[in-house]
Amino acid sequence: MITGSDSRKLSRRCVEMVSDRVEWTEWPVLVHSARTAVAAVASLLAARLLRLPEAYWAPITTLVITQSSLGAALTVSWQRFVGTVLGAVVGAIVASHFGPHVLVFGSCVFTLGLLRAVARLDLTAYRFAGVTLAIVLLVPRTGPAWQIAFHRFAGVSTGIGLALMLAMVWPERITGSFEGTKEGMAWSRTSPPAGSGTRGDRARQAKP
């Protein structure tokens, strides 16, 4: 049988649990989420305004780059841009003369790796070059290969441009108040990681 004292304890426990849940949605998390959403929407609208046939590449690229600070965004953007250009050029040339054969595709991926080493690019550029190559060479198309390559390049370039503009206008401020994710949830240093106990538990632990 639940007494009045037990009922009050249960109510207090529920309030503490709700308070701990609220801490996970503090201001830095909301700002980061809003910033990411604004960047993705702006990139998609820009791609549609430019009437890009494959407008989805712009927000995809923006979402990849916009998670970084301006300095990191510049590095990622440059590597992605060069890798996309490299993959688009190789893909357009090869697709114009060969079909989407397995050996042709494998040889092109290997060649991109060698070109990446010669150009002293990092593995990020190599990955983006390989993705662009696969899209241009393997995706069924009705138009010429160079057109598919240009669409991919235009979408990625639009996404990169929007991400860099946002990084300058609305820079990401990753400070001690926002650290990223913890067990799938956004959290801040001012908020305790999951499993550290409720607010009441922490208060009791702090008492001598």
C-alpha positions in Angstrom: 0.0 0.0 0.0 1.4 3.4 -1.0 1.4 5.9 1.8 1.4 9.7 1.6 5.1 9.8 2.1 5.8 7.3 -0.7 3.5 9.3 -3.0 5.4 12.5 -2.3 8.7 10.8 -2.9 7.5 9.4 -6.2 6.2 12.8 -7.3 9.6 14.4 -6.4 11.4 11.7 -8.3 9.3 12.3 -11.4 10.0 16.1 -11.2 13.7 15.4 -11.0 13.6 13.1 -14.0 11.7 15.7 -16.0 14.2 18.4 -15.0 17.1 16.2 -16.1 15.4 15.7 -19.5 14.9 19.4 -20.0 18.6 20.0 -19.4 19.3 18.1 -22.6 17.5 20.7 -24.7 19.4 23.8 -23.4 20.1 26.8 -25.6 23.3 25.6 -27.4 21.6 22.5 -28.7 18.7 24.5 -30.0 21.0 27.0 -31.8 23.0 24.2 -33.4 19.8 22.5 -34.7 18.4 25.8 -36.0 21.6 26.7 -37.7 21.8 23.3 -39.4 18.2 23.5 -40.5 18.6 27.0 -41.9 21.7 26.0 -43.8 20.0 22.9 -45.4 16.8 24.8 -46.4 18.8 27.8 -47.8 21.0 25.4 -49.9 18.0 23.6 -51.3 16.2 26.9 -52.2 19.3 28.2 -53.9 19.7 25.0 -55.9 16.0 25.2 -57.0 16.4 28.9 -57.8 19.3 27.9 -60.1 17.0 25.2 -61.6 19.5 22.5 -61.0 18.1 19.1 -62.1 19.7 17.3 -59.1 19.1 20.0 -56.4 19.4 17.5 -53.6 23.2 17.4 -53.9 23.4 21.0 -52.6 21.7 20.4 -49.2 23.6 17.1 -48.8 26.9 18.9 -49.3 25.9 21.8 -47.0 24.9 19.3 -44.2 28.3 17.7 -44.4 30.3 21.0 -44.3 28.1 23.1 -42.0 28.9 21.0 -39.0 32.4 22.5 -38.8 33.9 25.9 -37.8 34.9 28.3 -40.6 38.5 27.0 -40.6 37.5 23.4 -40.8 34.8 24.2 -43.3 37.3 25.8 -45.7 39.5 22.7 -45.5 36.6 20.3 -46.1 35.2 22.5 -48.8 38.4 22.6 -50.8 39.0 18.9 -50.6 35.4 18.1 -51.6 35.5 20.6 -54.4 38.7 19.3 -55.9 37.6 15.7 -55.4 34.3 16.4 -57.1 36.0 18.1 -60.1 38.4 15.2 -60.4 35.7 12.5 -60.3 33.4 14.4 -62.6 36.2 14.9 -65.2 37.4 11.3 -65.1 33.8 10.0 -65.1 32.7 12.1 -68.0 35.7 11.1 -70.2 35.4 7.4 -69.4 31.6 7.3 -69.7 31.8 8.9 -73.1 33.9 6.0 -74.4 33.0 3.0 -72.2 30.0 1.6 -70.6 29.4 1.0 -66.9 31.6 -2.2 -66.8 32.9 -3.5 -63.5 36.5 -3.6 -64.7 36.3 0.0 -66.1 34.8 1.3 -62.9 37.5 -0.5 -60.7 40.3 0.8 -63.0 38.9 4.4 -62.7 38.8 4.2 -58.9 42.4 2.9 -58.8 43.4 5.7 -61.2 41.7 8.3 -59.0 43.8 7.1 -56.1 47.0 7.6 -58.1 45.9 11.1 -59.2 45.1 11.9 -55.6 48.6 11.0 -54.5 50.2 13.0 -57.4 48.1 16.0 -56.5 48.9 15.6 -52.8 45.2 15.6 -51.8 43.9 13.9 -48.7 41.6 10.9 -48.5 38.6 13.1 -48.2 39.1 14.3 -51.7 39.6 10.7 -52.9 36.3 9.6 -51.3 34.4 12.5 -52.9 36.1 11.8 -56.3 35.0 8.2 -56.0 31.4 9.0 -55.2 31.2 11.4 -58.1 32.8 8.9 -60.5 30.2 6.2 -59.4 27.3 8.6 -60.0 28.5 9.7 -63.4 29.6 6.3 -64.6 27.1 3.9 -63.0 23.8 5.8 -62.7 21.5 5.2 -65.7 21.1 8.3 -67.8 19.4 9.5 -70.8 21.6 12.5 -71.6 25.3 12.7 -72.2 27.8 11.9 -69.5 29.3 15.4 -69.3 25.8 16.7 -68.5 25.5 14.4 -65.5 29.0 15.3 -64.4 28.1 19.0 -64.6 24.9 18.6 -62.6 26.8 16.9 -59.9 29.5 19.6 -59.9 26.9 22.4 -59.9 25.0 20.9 -57.0 28.1 20.3 -54.8 29.5 23.8 -55.6 26.2 25.4 -54.6 26.2 23.4 -51.3 29.8 24.4 -50.6 29.1 28.1 -51.3 26.1 28.2 -49.0 27.9 26.3 -46.2 30.9 28.8 -46.3 28.5 31.8 -46.4 26.8 30.5 -43.3 30.1 29.8 -41.5 31.0 33.4 -42.0 27.6 35.0 -41.2 26.6 32.5 -38.4 29.7 30.8 -37.2 29.5 27.6 -35.2 30.5 28.2 -31.6 31.5 24.9 -30.2 32.6 25.8 -26.6 32.4 24.2 -23.3 28.6 24.7 -23.3 28.1 22.4 -26.2 30.1 19.2 -26.8 28.1 17.2 -29.3 26.3 14.0 -28.7 26.2 11.5 -25.9 24.5 8.2 -26.4 22.6 9.6 -29.4 21.5 12.7 -27.6 22.8 16.3 -27.8 24.4 17.4 -24.6 26.3 20.3 -23.1 29.0 20.4 -20.6 26.7 22.4 -18.3 24.4 19.3 -18.5 25.6 16.0 -17.1 26.2 13.0 -19.4 23.7 10.2 -19.4 24.0 7.9 -16.5 25.4 10.4 -14.0 22.3 10.5 -11.9 19.4 12.9 -11.3 19.7 16.4 -10.0 18.7 15.1 -6.6 21.4 12.4 -6.7 24.1 14.9 -7.6 23.0 17.2 -4.8 23.2 14.4 -2.3 26.6 13.3 -3.6 27.9 16.9 -3.2 27.0 17.0 0.5 29.9 16.1 2.8 
